[in-house]
Amino acid sequence: MEMPIVNRCQAEACAYNRNQGCHALAITVGDRRHARCDTFFTDSVKGGDPGGTGRVGACKMADCRHNDQFECQAPGITVGAGENGADCLTYDPVYQTA
């Protein structure tokens, strides 16, 4: 299984973000209720591999149509600004609430 790439990250305040690219080796998405990027944090120092591209290591959003046994099966994801940091904008719940 190949981990999906983070195609773009719009959470520019994240310590792993450089020029809208994620440079964490792998991120974790979700807290079972919200599709947030659990790897997001701010710091004055940038981290990660500047030559690498972030990937999705785990996803806790079992209700997402891209999720199979807590592994993301999307070809790639986009992360963007959320309420408290960054969210997976590719999250697509199987069951929509009315």
C-alpha positions in Angstrom: 0.0 0.0 0.0 1.4 3.4 -0.9 0.6 6.4 1.3 -1.3 9.2 -0.5 0.5 12.4 -0.9 -0.5 15.8 0.5 -1.0 17.6 -2.9 -1.3 21.0 -1.3 -1.4 22.4 2.2 -3.0 25.8 2.6 -2.3 26.0 6.4 0.8 28.2 6.0 1.2 28.7 9.7 2.1 25.0 10.1 5.7 24.2 11.0 5.8 21.6 8.2 4.4 24.0 5.5 6.7 25.6 3.0 5.2 27.3 0.0 1.9 25.5 0.4 3.7 22.1 0.5 3.7 19.7 3.4 7.1 18.4 4.3 6.2 16.1 7.3 7.1 12.5 6.4 3.5 11.4 7.3 0.5 13.1 8.8 -2.4 11.8 10.7 -5.9 13.0 9.9 -8.9 13.1 12.2 -10.0 12.7 15.8 -13.0 10.5 14.9 -15.3 13.5 15.0 -13.4 16.1 12.9 -11.2 15.7 9.8 -8.4 17.8 11.1 -4.7 17.4 10.4 -3.5 16.1 13.8 0.1 16.8 12.7 -0.5 20.6 12.4 1.3 22.8 14.9 2.9 26.2 14.7 6.5 27.1 15.5 9.0 29.8 14.5 11.2 27.0 13.0 10.2 25.0 10.0 10.4 21.3 10.2 10.2 18.2 8.1 12.2 17.2 5.0 12.5 20.3 2.7 13.0 18.0 -0.3 10.2 15.6 0.6 6.4 15.6 0.1 4.1 14.9 3.0 2.0 11.8 2.9 -1.0 10.5 4.8 0.1 7.9 7.3 -3.2 7.3 9.1 -6.8 8.5 9.0 -9.2 8.2 11.9 -12.2 9.3 9.9 -13.9 5.9 9.5 -17.0 7.5 7.8 -14.9 9.0 4.9 -15.4 7.2 1.6 -11.6 7.2 1.0 -11.0 5.4 4.3 -10.3 1.6 4.4 -9.4 0.2 7.8 -8.1 3.7 8.9 -5.9 4.0 5.9 -6.6 6.7 3.3 -7.2 5.4 -0.2 -7.5 8.8 -2.0 -4.8 9.4 -4.6 -3.9 12.6 -2.8 -5.4 15.1 -0.4 -5.6 18.8 0.2 -5.2 20.4 3.6 -6.6 23.8 4.3 -7.4 26.2 7.1 -9.8 24.9 9.7 -11.5 26.1 12.9 -8.5 25.2 15.1 -5.6 24.6 12.7 -5.9 22.6 9.5 -8.5 20.3 8.0 -8.4 17.6 5.4 -10.4 19.2 2.6 -10.6 15.8 0.7 -12.7 14.3 3.6 -16.0 13.1 2.1 -18.4 11.4 4.5 -20.2 8.4 3.2 -23.3 9.4 5.2 -24.4 13.0 4.9 -26.4 14.5 7.8 -29.5 16.4 6.9 
